[in-house]
Amino acid sequence: MQRDKWRDIRAEIEQDIVEGVLQPGTKLPTEPELTAAYGAGRHTVRRAVAELAKEGFLSIEQGRGTFVQR
């Protein structure tokens, strides 16, 4: 098991944002969809998303979803 898989997921999502694959305002897939897409556990995906939110790439809106900021 890869210990820092969350870092890889964070880097992939960040790259998609920087390259314009994910545009500002785009809603990210749901947590279950992300876990399936990355073959990772829920906590791994949550950590990656939380780090991107802390860095200002994503906005987490309770009950609405997670959105690209820049």
Backbone as CSV, one residue per row, in Angstrom:
resi,resn,N_x,N_y,N_z,CA_x,CA_y,CA_z,C_x,C_y,C_z
1,MET,0.845,-1.187,0.000,0.000,0.000,0.000,0.890,1.249,0.000
2,GLN,0.532,2.151,-0.858,1.307,3.388,-0.956,0.883,4.349,0.153
3,ARG,1.836,4.740,0.971,1.537,5.534,2.167,1.051,6.948,1.850
4,ASP,1.588,7.578,0.842,1.233,8.969,0.551,0.425,9.112,-0.741
5,LYS,-0.506,8.209,-0.955,-1.323,8.259,-2.166,-2.099,9.580,-2.252
6,TRP,-2.442,10.150,-1.094,-3.182,11.412,-1.104,-2.392,12.502,-1.818
7,ARG,-1.056,12.450,-1.703,-0.220,13.447,-2.385,-0.324,13.306,-3.905
8,ASP,-0.384,12.078,-4.379,-0.525,11.835,-5.816,-1.875,12.336,-6.326
9,ILE,-2.918,12.074,-5.551,-4.261,12.524,-5.933,-4.312,14.053,-5.927
10,ARG,-3.749,14.659,-4.891,-3.717,16.119,-4.818,-2.986,16.690,-6.016
11,ALA,-1.862,16.105,-6.374,-1.073,16.593,-7.504,-1.838,16.457,-8.817
12,GLU,-2.561,15.360,-8.994,-3.346,15.173,-10.222,-4.451,16.206,-10.352
13,ILE,-5.177,16.430,-9.265,-6.267,17.409,-9.304,-5.696,18.811,-9.511
14,GLU,-4.609,19.127,-8.818,-3.980,20.440,-8.990,-3.532,20.643,-10.433
15,GLN,-2.951,19.628,-11.029,-2.502,19.724,-12.417,-3.685,19.981,-13.350
16,ASP,-4.801,19.293,-13.109,-5.999,19.515,-13.929,-6.507,20.946,-13.789
17,ILE,-6.388,21.525,-12.603,-6.819,22.906,-12.389,-5.877,23.865,-13.112
18,VAL,-4.571,23.675,-12.922,-3.569,24.556,-13.524,-3.637,24.509,-15.054
19,GLU,-3.858,23.316,-15.612,-3.900,23.155,-17.060,-5.244,23.528,-17.665
20,GLY,-6.222,23.868,-16.827,-7.517,24.293,-17.334,-8.480,23.166,-17.632
21,VAL,-8.103,21.939,-17.297,-9.024,20.819,-17.481,-10.232,21.013,-16.561
22,LEU,-9.953,21.483,-15.353,-11.009,21.843,-14.405,-11.047,23.362,-14.314
23,GLN,-12.102,23.954,-14.801,-12.258,25.407,-14.836,-12.804,25.931,-13.512
24,PRO,-12.521,27.199,-13.186,-13.096,27.797,-11.977,-14.623,27.651,-11.986
25,GLY,-15.159,27.274,-10.847,-16.599,27.077,-10.724,-17.043,25.652,-10.985
26,THR,-16.158,24.835,-11.550,-16.496,23.446,-11.827,-16.672,22.688,-10.525
27,LYS,-17.729,21.902,-10.464,-17.975,21.076,-9.285,-17.218,19.760,-9.440
28,LEU,-16.453,19.390,-8.425,-15.742,18.116,-8.437,-16.735,16.971,-8.292
29,PRO,-16.365,15.788,-8.764,-17.231,14.617,-8.535,-17.411,14.381,-7.029
30,THR,-18.409,13.598,-6.698,-18.669,13.296,-5.290,-17.525,12.473,-4.703
31,GLU,-17.473,12.431,-3.403,-16.425,11.660,-2.726,-16.420,10.188,-3.162
32,PRO,-17.583,9.510,-3.209,-17.564,8.115,-3.682,-17.055,7.990,-5.126
33,GLU,-17.389,8.957,-5.967,-16.900,8.926,-7.353,-15.389,9.116,-7.405
34,LEU,-14.862,10.006,-6.570,-13.413,10.227,-6.532,-12.683,9.001,-5.990
35,THR,-13.243,8.370,-4.962,-12.588,7.181,-4.418,-12.533,6.072,-5.464
36,ALA,-13.589,5.940,-6.247,-13.601,4.924,-7.305,-12.633,5.291,-8.426
37,ALA,-12.609,6.557,-8.807,-11.747,7.001,-9.908,-10.268,6.835,-9.580
38,TYR,-9.900,7.082,-8.331,-8.488,7.017,-7.938,-8.112,5.705,-7.261
39,GLY,-9.093,4.833,-7.053,-8.810,3.560,-6.398,-8.242,3.761,-5.003
40,ALA,-8.806,4.719,-4.304,-8.288,5.084,-2.985,-9.421,5.072,-1.968
41,GLY,-9.054,5.102,-0.720,-10.039,5.156,0.354,-10.589,6.553,0.547
42,ARG,-11.668,6.621,1.267,-12.353,7.885,1.528,-11.458,8.887,2.248
43,HIS,-10.726,8.420,3.235,-9.868,9.331,4.001,-8.718,9.873,3.149
44,THR,-8.232,9.059,2.244,-7.158,9.477,1.341,-7.638,10.604,0.438
45,VAL,-8.825,10.424,-0.149,-9.405,11.442,-1.026,-9.719,12.708,-0.226
46,ARG,-10.265,12.542,0.957,-10.594,13.705,1.793,-9.349,14.528,2.115
47,ARG,-8.249,13.852,2.408,-7.029,14.576,2.752,-6.525,15.365,1.551
48,ALA,-6.548,14.744,0.361,-6.097,15.426,-0.857,-6.955,16.663,-1.123
49,VAL,-8.263,16.515,-1.017,-9.187,17.626,-1.259,-9.002,18.712,-0.199
50,ALA,-8.838,18.314,1.051,-8.653,19.287,2.133,-7.381,20.108,1.925
51,GLU,-6.311,19.463,1.494,-5.063,20.181,1.241,-5.231,21.190,0.108
52,LEU,-5.929,20.791,-0.948,-6.159,21.708,-2.072,-7.046,22.877,-1.642
53,ALA,-7.994,22.611,-0.759,-8.842,23.696,-0.248,-8.012,24.646,0.602
54,LYS,-7.132,24.097,1.426,-6.276,24.918,2.284,-5.355,25.802,1.439
55,GLU,-4.948,25.295,0.270,-4.059,26.035,-0.622,-4.821,26.995,-1.540
56,GLY,-6.162,26.989,-1.465,-6.959,27.928,-2.243,-7.362,27.447,-3.625
57,PHE,-7.093,26.195,-3.943,-7.479,25.660,-5.249,-8.947,25.253,-5.282
58,LEU,-9.478,24.828,-4.136,-10.852,24.338,-4.056,-11.613,25.041,-2.940
59,SER,-12.927,25.063,-3.095,-13.818,25.579,-2.066,-14.785,24.458,-1.709
60,ILE,-14.830,24.102,-0.424,-15.734,23.046,0.039,-16.949,23.716,0.646
61,GLU,-18.116,23.459,0.061,-19.368,24.052,0.534,-20.258,22.940,1.069
62,GLN,-20.429,22.929,2.377,-21.214,21.894,3.029,-22.594,21.782,2.414
63,GLY,-22.957,20.576,1.997,-24.271,20.327,1.423,-24.390,20.645,-0.055
64,ARG,-23.389,21.326,-0.637,-23.427,21.677,-2.061,-22.379,20.933,-2.865
65,GLY,-21.178,20.800,-2.311,-20.122,20.119,-3.032,-18.804,20.854,-2.928
66,THR,-17.850,20.413,-3.744,-16.521,21.001,-3.778,-16.315,21.622,-5.150
67,PHE,-15.852,22.876,-5.170,-15.755,23.627,-6.403,-14.343,24.150,-6.622
68,VAL,-13.962,24.247,-7.898,-12.662,24.792,-8.271,-12.676,26.303,-8.067
69,GLN,-11.628,26.830,-7.451,-11.537,28.262,-7.171,-10.709,29.031,-8.189
70,ARG,-9.586,28.443,-8.660,-8.719,29.179,-9.579,-8.112,28.273,-10.604
